[in-house]
Amino acid sequence: MDDLARDGYVLTADPKRVDFARVHQWLAEESYWAAGRSYDLVARSIDGSLPYSIFTSDGAEQVAFARAVTDGATFAWICDVFVDESHRGRGLGKWMIDTIVADLSDRGILRFLLATRDAHDVYRRSGFEDLAGAHRFMEIDRRPTRNAILGKP
C-alpha cells in the first residue's frame, strides 16, 4: 500500500516507521485492553502483524496506530486501534479502519473481525456489524485485562 495523505496527516503501512515506544505507551498506559503489556510483548505483536500508522504530515509524530493479524488469504483481525487523545475527533480512526479494510480486501481478504468494549458505533460507520453466530465461537482467555475488556469489576 502506498502512503496516503489527508488533512495534514500521512497514513502508512510501512512497519519500519512504527514508533514502538509511543505505541507501547498508548497500549500499556492508556488503553484498557492492553494495560501493563510489556514493551517486548508489544514489539512482538507488531512484528507478527501488519501495522498501520498515522503520522503528522512532517513525519515528526505518530498520532494513531492499528494492526491486522491475518493469514493473508481469508481472514483478518483488526486490533490495538488507538488514536492519540490530542488528535481525536478528526476522523483519523475511521480513515485508518477504512484503509485497512480496503487494503486487505484488495489482497482478497473477505472476513474481518474486531472487538471493542465501547466503540461499536464508530466501527459500524466502517461497515462492521454485531457478530452473527457468536455462540459458535469459543475462547481461552488468560489475559490479565480480561475483566476490563469485558467491562467487569
N, C-alpha and C positions, 0 to 999 in steps of 0.2 A: 504494500500500500504506500502510495506517495504521501508525503506530508500534506496536510490541509490547513489553510489559513482562514481565519474569520475573526472580525471584530477585535483585533489586537492580540489574538491567540493563535498558536500553532498546535495541531493535533498530530501526533506521530505514533507509529507502531515500531519505532526503532528501539530495540531492547538496550542498546548501548547508551541511550540518552536518559534512562531512568535514574532519577536521583534516589538511590536506595536509602540513604539516611532520612530523607524527607518522607518517603513512603513509609518507612519503618515508624517514624514519629507519628504520622497520621494513624496508622493501623494500631500500633501498640499503646498510644497515649490518648487518641481522640475518638476511636471507634468503639462501639460496644461489642462487636463480634470478634475482634482480634486483640482485645485489651491484654497487655502483658506479653504479647507474642515477641519472641526473641528476634534480634537482628538476623541471626543465622537462618531462622525459620522463614522470615520474610524474604530474605535473599534467595533461599532455595525455592520458595513458592513462585517467585518471579522468574527464576531461571527455568522452571519447569512449565511455564505458561507462555502465552502470547500477551505481552504487556502493551498497554496503550496509555499514552501520557499527553497531557496538555500543558504547554509552556506559554509564558508571555511571549509576544512576538519577537522580542530581542533574545529569547532563549535563556534569559538570566534566572528565571524562576519557574519551577514546576508547580502547577496550580491544581492539577487533577490527575487521577490515576484509576485504572481498572485493568483487570487481567481476564483472559479467557483460558480456561482449561479445556482442551479439545483433543479428540482423536484425529482431527484434521480431515474427517470424511463424513461423519454422520451426526455429531453431537458436540455442543459446546456449553460449558457452564461459565457464566459471567459472574465474577466475584470481586471482592475488595474494591468496590466502586467508592471513590472518595473525591470530593471537591473541597479544596481549602475554603474555610469559612469566609474569608475576606473576598472570595471570588464567586460565592453562591448567588443565585438569583439572576444569573446571566445566561442560562440555558446551556451551560457547559456540560452538565451531566447528561442531558438529553442528547446533545450533539455527540458526546463520546459513545453513549449506548447505541444510538442510531448508526454511527460509523462502524462500531464493532459488528453489529448485526449485518450491515451491508457488506463489509469486508469479508466476513466469514461466509455469508450467503454466496458471494462471488466465488468462493472456494468450494461450493457445493453443500455446505452445512445446512440442514433443514430443520434441526431441532435445537432450541436454546432453552436453557434453564437458568434461573437465578433465584435467590432467596432474599427476602427483606422483612424486617420486623415492622417498618413504619413508612415505607415509601411506595406503597402499591400504586397510588395514583400517578406518581412520577413515571413508573415503568409502564403503566397502562398506556400512557401517551406515546410510547415507543412500540406498542402492539402486544405487550405481554398480557396474558390472561391468568386467572387462577388456574392452578394445576389440575387438569382433568384426570380423573383416576388416581388421585393422590393416595387412595387406600392401597394401591398396588405397590407403592414404594416402601422400602424398609431401610433401616439405617442402624449403624453402630456409631454413636456419637459420644466420644470421650473428651471433647473439648472442655476446658475449664470455664469457658464463657457460655456454655450451653444455656443456662438459665437466663442469662442476659439476652441472648439471641432470641429466646422464646418469650421474653418479657415477663419472666417469673422471678419472684424474690429469691 
